[in-house]
């Protein structure tokens, strides 16, 4: 797979998880202070992450859509998508392959990053 195709595949899988909240071997988690908030606020933050569509080069240098910063109710949040091997012992060597990669999207207050 050439680099451009690999990047496109990673981006598509990341977008699938972020937008739909699910994918094969994918999960989403609220961390830090956000994890302590009420359910309604967490849902608003998840929905804002799903609607996110601003990819400045500084935040997305590899065009994988694996990081974003956005505001909800005047507060700043981030999401970060990481790739792990199926044994969860190290990073995935092939994040473009959803059959060999666990994808985790973490949401948190920007100040917790």
N, C-alpha and C positions, 0 to 999 in steps of 0.2 A: 504494500500500500504506500503510495507516495505521500509526502508530508502534507500536501494540501488536502488530500482525501482523508488522511488520518485526523487532521485538525477539524475538518468539517464533521466527521463522524463523532468526535469527542464533543464538539459544540452541540450537535443534534441531541446526543444523549444527555448532556447537561441541561439543555433547554427542556427536554422531555421531563426530567425530574423536577426542575424548577417550576415549570408551568403546570404540569399535571399533578405534582406532588407524589408521583410514583414512577417507578421504572423497575425493570428486572434488576435485582441486587441493589436497589437504591433505597435510601431512607433519608428522612429529614429530621432535624433535631433543633430545639430551641435551647441555647446555652446561656450561662451566666444569669444576669438579672432577668433577662427576657423569660427564661424558664420558670421564674417565680411569679410572673404576671398572670392575670386572669385569662381564662380561655378565649374570651372575645378579643382581647388585645392581641394575643398570639395569632389568632385567625386573621385579624386585620394585617398583621405584619407578613404572614404567609401569603396573603392575597396580593399585597404590594410587591413582594418578591416575584410572584408569578407574573405580574403585569410589568415588571421592570424591563426596560428596553433602551437603556443608555449605556453604551460601551466605549467610554473614552480609552484611548490607547494606553494611558498610564495605568488604568485599572484592569485592562484586558489585553496585555501586550502579545499574547499568543493566540488571541481570537478564539478562545475556548469557552467563553461565557461562564467562567468558573468563579467570578468575584463581582460583587456589585454593592454599591452604597446608595441608600435611598432614605427618604424621610416618611414618617407616619405620625400624624398628630403633632407635628413640630419637633419630633425626636429623630435622631439619626440611627440607622440600623445598617448592618451589612449581612451579606450571605457569602459563604465560601464553600465551594464544592471540592472535596478531596477524593482521591482514588486509592483503594487498598486492594491487596491480593485477597483471594478468597479465604485464606487462613488468617487474615487480618493482622499478620505479623510485620508486614512491610508494605510499602507503596506498590501499586500495580505497575507492572512493566508494560502493560498493554491497555491503557485506559480507553482505547477505542473499541475494545471487545467487552461487551456487557456480560458475556458468559464467564469471563475470568476476572472481572473487576467488581468490587463493591464500591458504590458511589454514595458518599455521605454529604448532604447539604446541611451546613450549620448556619443557623440564624442567630444573631445576637445584637445587642446594642453596640454601636460603633465604638463607644468608649470602653467596652469590655475586650476589644480586639487587641 
